[in-house]
Every structure is written in C-alpha cells, then in structure tokens.
C-alpha cells in the first residue's frame, strides 16, 4: 500500500500519545519524548541531554520499505548510529514491532508491542470501528478518499479515469445509501408519532402518510362512470403495453405509432471490486489508530492487498542503511 497511508496512521498514533509518554531506542536504550508532530517530520527530545532532533518522513519511508523488502524484518545493527530513534517511533504503528532478542524490527499482522517505556497511550474515546457488512460505509470511505485526492472544483480538468472512478463510487454510494436509508426508516416508523418531529444532530424527521390508490375492476369502473353520465370514450386510453404487443404481429414500424427520439447518457458498466477492496484496505489502516481490544481485532483482519510502489530512496541521516 502507499506509504502515505501508513505515515498518516503513524502520525495519528503519535497524536494520541499521553502527555509525558517516553520511548526508548532499541540499541542505545536512550529515552526520549515526542515533542512535535508535523506533516513531514517528527521532533523528539532526549531526556538525558535535552537535545532536540527532527526525524524526517523520507527516512521513515526508507526504513519502512527496507523492512518490506527484507521478508518483513530488518536487522537493527544495520542502522546508522543516529537512526536509532526511527524504529522506536515506527513501533507505534500497529503493524511494526521490535524483537530485542533477535535484534530486528518486524512487520506482522498480529497485535504488536511498542517501545513506550510504560506502554502508555491515551485512550481514544472516538476510535472508529468499521460497521460489519455495511456496503455504504466502504463505498462512502472510498468516495471520500477519491474526492480528497482530486480537485473537483473544475471537473473538466480531471483525467477520464478519475471521472470514471468518482462516477462509479457515487453510483454505488447512492444505491447502497438508499437501501440503508429504507432499513433505518423501517425502524424509525415504530418510534415516531404524527405531528411530533424528532430531532437529531443533523436534522429532524417526522411521521407522515400518503394516499395510494388503484383502479377497481375495469368493467365495474366503466359501468359506475357511465351511470354517472360519463361516456366510456372519455376515460378510455391507449395501453402502451398492448400497443407494443400489437407491433410484434403487424407490419407497422415503430415510428408509425411512437414519437421516437434519442438521448445519450452515462451508465455504470461494471465495478472492479478487487481494486475497490485493495484501496479500501489502505484506508482502513488509517482508521485503526487505537490500542483497544476491538481495534486490535480489526487490525488483525486488515490484509495488505496493494502492491508496493516507488523505489527506495537513500536513508541519509549521515550513513546509508546497508542493503
């Protein structure tokens, strides 16, 4: 999956650290704290010396890719001396863990330990958990991601494939949202009373009713109207379905009885569910930013379905990581 997704998950983990949380480097065992979290770097302060050091996003990405290219583990003694804090910080990501006995940092699907001295993180009361089996959630998440990645203020400037993706996702969201909306309405109907609106954070709903009607038996209707002085011809009309059947057994052309015009429109032809699922896995990682039991279960279910992209860049904190 793209490193950008993993990077933002890591930043979320750092934002959730409790005040004063300490980490320890795996090799030198120096203690430090996270003092600033920025979009492109993390600033740490060592407890003993008070020195501040910026840890760059590019270096995290290089370590991340080295781990993936080494059968999901990387030997810590191959790190430059001043890169010791990087694996400690990366261990806060839900899928990376330092194995001190073997001297490696590993990527795993299992719940992981961190380099926090006390293993302390702030509880996340607002942690989001994916609703099980709710298609509209997954499609809405993908649509949000697509809208965030493209400037949709001028659709004419977008590439065709981007427009196709957005249109397809809008269609899926609309269909699944309508189905889910009806399910919600069925439950609400038993909780609402006439003329008594019920309010929520985003709006209000009210129970209402509509009249539905259908004609009685055709012969009875015609007789009733005729008794009331309405001639049959006034209410008789051409049945379009019967006209279509008649065309099949005559030599008449369609244009003889229909006004025919053509219009063009866009219709969704197919959906690539595998690609949607692949993209969705990366987005789920971004949501799995809590250490509670339910989030651990969610992280175990997330599989890396996206292929790695971009070649490794150099790890230039002073010395190269050895290949």
N, C-alpha and C positions, 0 to 999 in steps of 0.2 A: 504494500500500500504506500501511497505518497508519504514522505517523511513529514510533510506539513501537518498531516492529521495527527501523527504521533507527537509532534512538537507541541501542538496546542493542548493535547491531553496532558503532557508533562507540565506545561505552564499552569493548567488548571489544578494539578496536584500540588504544585508549589504555592499557588494562591490559597489553597486550603490548609496549609501547614499552620499549626497553632503557634501563637507568638512565643518566641524563645526556643523553638524546636532546634535541636542540634543534630548534625550529621557527622559521620566520621569517615575519613578517607580509608580505603581498604589496605593500602600499602604502608603509608607513613603513620596511620592512625591519628592524624591531626583532626581536631574538632573544629567545625565551622558552622555558621548560620547563613541562611538565605536572607540577604538584606534588601534586595531589589529584584523584581521580576519584570523584564521588559520584553517587547515583541521579538527582538533579535539577540538578546543576551540575558544572562542571569548573573547578578552580582553577589558574591559571597564575602564574608568577613571571618577570618580565622580568630578563634577565641584567644589563643595564647599571645599572638603578636599584634592582633588588631588590624592586620593588613587586609585591604580590600582587593579582590581580584574579579575581573569580569570573565565569565565563561561564555564563549561565543556559540551561537546557534550552529554555525558551519562545522564546528568541531564536534558538537553533539551528533550531527548528521553523519560525519565521517565514522565516529565510533559505532553508531547505530548500524551503518552499512557493513563495517568490518565484522560485527557480530553476526549479521545475517549471512555474510559471505564465508564464514568460518564454521558452518554447521551449527549456527545458533549459539556459539560461545566464543569468547575471546580471552586470551591469556593476559592477565593484568600486568605481568612483568614486561610486556611488550609496549606498555605505555611510556611516553616521556615522563620524566620526574615531575614536571609541573602540571601534568594532566591528571594527577591522582584524584582531584575532586570530581571530574566528569562522570566516572562510573558510579560514584556515590550519589550524585544528583540523579543520574539516569535510573538508579534503582528505585526511585519513587514512582517511575512509570509502572503501571500494573503488570507488565509482562517481562520485566527485567529484574534479575536478582544476582547478587554477588555470592559466589560459593567460596568462602575464605579458605576452606580446607584444600580445595583444588586450585585456588588462585585464579579463578576465572569469573567473568560476568557472563550470564547466560540469558537467553530468551526462552520463555516457557509459556505454556497455556495454563499452567496451574497457578493458584494464588501464590504471591511472592512476598518475601521479606524485604525490608528496606535497610538502608544504612543509618536510619534515625537512631540516635543514642538510646532514647527511651521508647522508640516505636510509637511516638505520639503524633497524631494528626487530629485536626479539628473535625468534629462530626459534621457531616453535610446533611442538614435537615431538608434541603431542597434537591437532594440527589434524584435524578430522573431515571426511571426504570421503564424499559420498553414494554408496552402492553402486549401480552401474548396473543398472537393470531389476529392482530388488528391491521388489516392491509392499508387502511387510510393513513395510519401512523407512519409506516415505512415509506409510502409514496409521498406523503407530505414532507418528510425529512429529506428525501431526495430532491424534491422540488425546491425546498428552501436552499439546499446546497447549490443547485443549479442557478437560482436567482442571485445568490451571493457571489458566484464565480463569473457572472456575466453582467455587463451594463445593459439593462433592459430599457433604459430611458429612450433609446433610439433603436428599435428592433431592426430597422433596415440595415444597420451596421453589423449585425451579428452574422456569423457564418451559418450556412444552411444546416449543418449537423447540430449546432447549438439550438437553433429554432425547432428542429425536429424533436430534440430531447425535451425541451420545455413544453412543446405542444403535447407530446405523449404523456408526460407526467401530469400536466393539467387535466388531461382526459381521464387518467387513472384516478387522480385525486377526486375529481368531480363524481365519477361513478361510485367509488367506494365511500365518499362522504355522504352521498345521497342515501346509500344503503344503511350506513351507520346512523344517519340522522333519523331515518324511519324507525330504527331499533330504539333510539332514545325517545322518540315521540310516543312509541307504544307504551313505554314505561311511564312517561310523564302524564299520559292521558288519565291514568288512575290516581294521580296525585293533584290534579287541578280541578277547580270548580268554576262554573260560569261566572263571568264578570268579576273575577278575582285574579288579577295579574300576579304572577310570581316573578320576583326579580333575582337576577344573578349579577355577577361582576360585570359581564359584558352586555347585558341586555335583559329583557323580560319576555315571558311567554304568557299566553292566555288561552284557555279552552274556548273553542268556538265550534260552530256546527254549520253544515251546508246542506241544502236540499238536493237530493238526487232523484231524478225521475226517468222512467222509461215507459214507452207506449204499451198499452194493453194489447190484446189480440187485435190484429189489423181489421178484421171483419166487424168486431164489436165497436171499434173506434169509428169506422166509416158509418155504421148504422146510427150511432149516437149523434154524430155531427149532422148526418142527413136529417134526423128527426128534429134537430135544432135549426134547420133551414140552410145548412152549409152544403153546397154541391160537392160531390166526390172529387170533381176535377180541380177544385180549388186547393185541395190538400194532397193530391197525388203528385209524386215527383219521380224522376228517373233514378233508378237504383244503379249506382255506378258498378257494383259488383256483377249485377246481371248484364249490364252492357258489355263488360269485359268477357263474360261467358259467351255472349252473342257474337262477338267479333271472331271467336275461335271457330264458329260454324258458318260463317258467311264469307263473302269475298270482299267485304268492306275493308278499307285501310284505316289504320288508327286515326289518321288525320281527318277522316270523314266524320268522326263523332267527337274527337278531342281537340282542344286547342293545345298544341304541343310547343313547349319552349325548353331550352336547356340552360342550366346554370352550373358553374363549376365550384367545387368546394374541396376542402382538405379532410381526409378521413384517415384515422389511425389504421394502418395495415397490419402491424404486428408489434409485439412487445418483446424485447430481449431480456427475459427475466434473469439470465445469468449475469449480464452486465449490471443490471439494477442491483442484484444481490451483492455483487462484488463491490460496487461503490458504497452500498449501504453498510457493509462490514466496517469500512474505514470510519464512517460517521458514527457508528455505534461505539467505537473505541473512544471517540471524543466525549461521549456521554458517560462512559464508565470511569468516573473520576472519584469514586468514593471507596472507602475501605470496609464498608459494612458487609454483612454476610450475603445479602441479596445481590449486591453489586459484584461480589466475588463469583457468585454463581453465573451472573450474566457474562462476566469476562471469560469464564471457562467455556461458554457457548460460542464466543466470537472466534471465528476462524479467519486467518489471513488469506483472502481469496484474490487479492490484487497482486499482480506481478510487480516486482521492484523495478523502479525506473531511475534514470540518471546514474552516470558513472561516479565512482568515489572521487572526492576531492582530497587534497592533501591535508593532513592533520598537523597544522603548523603552529603549535604553541611554543615552538623552539626546536623541537625534534620530531621527525616523522615517526608515526607508528609503523613498525616493520611489517612488511607484507608476509 
